[in-house]
Amino acid sequence: MDVQTAFEQRSTVLFLDVRERYEWDAGHVADSIHIPLMELPQRVAEVPDTRKVIVVCQVGQRSELAAKFLRDQGYEAHNLEGGLARWQAAGLPFESAGGKGEVVDGYARDFDGLINP
């Protein structure tokens, strides 16, 4: 899902941020929930299935893996295209504990176990 559409739907969707804790702490979409990608299989029950889920990461790679995993579990899940990097470039708001949020450089690991358990 593109960032503008996601922003317009923000009152009716759930944003799920799958980045690492330090990335989340630096900045995230308001009212989103945080479950790091590698914890998602064990914590999937924490993701409500009553709303469309928009999965978020830095650039869209990890969130695409998580969205696929969630769809396989029966969720209506979408990847945020371009991630928070594109969200920020579009001038859309996000927050952190310290006030105005920022996108920090994250990293991707081998997530084969998530896609092919």
SEKOL-951303 format. One line per 8 residues: number of its first residue (from 1); for each residue y negated, z, x negated of C-alpha. Coordinates in pm, whole numbers, plus 32768, in hexadecimal, padded with zeros to 4 digits. Example, Ala and Ser with C-alpha at 12.3 -4.5 7.8 and 13.67 -1.06 7.14 Angstrom:
BEGIN
1) 81C2:830C:7B32 ~ 806A:82CA:7AA9 $
//
This chain:
BEGIN
1) 8000:8000:8000 ~ 7EA9:7FAA:7F77 ~ 7DB6:80C5:7F2E ~ 7CB7:806B:803B ~ 7DBE:8067:814E ~ 7E4D:81B0:80CE ~ 7CF3:824C:80CC ~ 7CAF:81D5:822F $
9) 7DFA:826B:82A6 ~ 7DD0:83B5:81E9 ~ 7DBA:8489:8326 ~ 7F0A:8410:83A9 ~ 7FDD:83EE:826D ~ 8069:84D9:8168 ~ 800E:849A:7FFD ~ 8124:84FF:7F0C $
17) 80BF:8512:7D9E ~ 81E7:84EB:7CB1 ~ 812F:8511:7B66 ~ 815F:862C:7A70 ~ 80AB:877B:7AA7 ~ 7F9B:8739:79A0 ~ 7F49:85EC:7A49 ~ 7F3A:8692:7BA1 $
25) 7E5E:87AA:7B1B ~ 7D65:86AD:7A8F ~ 7D35:8605:7BE1 ~ 7DE9:85A3:7D22 ~ 7DAD:8522:7E81 ~ 7D30:8639:7F63 ~ 7E3B:86DA:803E ~ 7F59:8630:7F84 $
33) 8098:86E2:7F24 ~ 811E:86EA:7DC2 ~ 8289:86BB:7D61 ~ 82C5:8628:7C06 ~ 83A3:84F5:7C10 ~ 84CA:8592:7B5B ~ 84CB:86B8:7C4F ~ 84C0:85DE:7D87 $
41) 863A:85C0:7DBF ~ 865E:873C:7DC3 ~ 851F:8777:7E8C ~ 8527:8655:7F84 ~ 8549:874A:80A7 ~ 83E4:87BC:805A ~ 8361:8665:80BF ~ 831E:8661:8235 $
49) 83BB:8537:82E3 ~ 82CB:853E:8409 ~ 81BF:8461:8368 ~ 81AD:8329:8296 ~ 81BA:838B:8124 ~ 80DD:82E5:8021 ~ 8164:832E:7EC6 ~ 8067:834C:7DAB $
57) 8073:8346:7C2F ~ 7F8D:82C9:7B1C ~ 7FC4:8151:7B38 ~ 80D8:8121:7C3A ~ 8214:8115:7B67 ~ 829F:8272:7BA6 ~ 8228:8270:7D0E ~ 82E3:812A:7D55 $
65) 8425:81D0:7CDB ~ 83E1:8300:7DB4 ~ 8388:822D:7EE5 ~ 84CF:816E:7EC3 ~ 858E:82B5:7EA5 ~ 84E3:833E:7FDD ~ 8526:81FF:80A2 ~ 8694:821F:8042 $
73) 8687:837F:80D9 ~ 85F9:82F9:8221 ~ 8485:8336:81EA ~ 8373:823D:8237 ~ 82EA:823B:80D3 ~ 81F2:8156:8026 ~ 817F:8135:7EC0 ~ 8009:8155:7E7F $
81) 7FCD:8008:7DCF ~ 7F21:803D:7C82 ~ 7F3A:81B5:7CA5 ~ 7E1D:82A7:7C6C ~ 7D8E:81C1:7B62 ~ 7D42:80C1:7C71 ~ 7CDC:81D6:7D67 ~ 7BDB:8252:7C6B $
89) 7B64:80F0:7C18 ~ 7B21:80BD:7D8D ~ 7A44:81F2:7D8B ~ 7B23:82B3:7E79 ~ 7B1A:8431:7E6D ~ 7C13:8516:7DCB ~ 7BFF:867F:7D5C ~ 7C77:8785:7C67 $
97) 7C66:88FD:7C50 ~ 7B32:88D5:7B76 ~ 7A75:87F4:7C68 ~ 7A61:867D:7C39 ~ 7BB2:85F2:7BD6 ~ 7C0D:84FC:7AC9 ~ 7D38:8421:7A7B ~ 7DE0:847C:7934 $
105) 7ED8:83A8:7876 ~ 8037:83F6:78E8 ~ 8180:8379:7867 ~ 82BE:82E8:78F3 ~ 841B:8353:7893 ~ 856D:82BE:78DA ~ 8598:82EC:7A51 ~ 86E2:8235:7A6F $
113) 878B:836C:7AFC ~ 8699:8371:7C1F ~ 86D4:8207:7C80 ~ 8846:81F4:7C2B ~ 88D3:8354:7C5F $
//
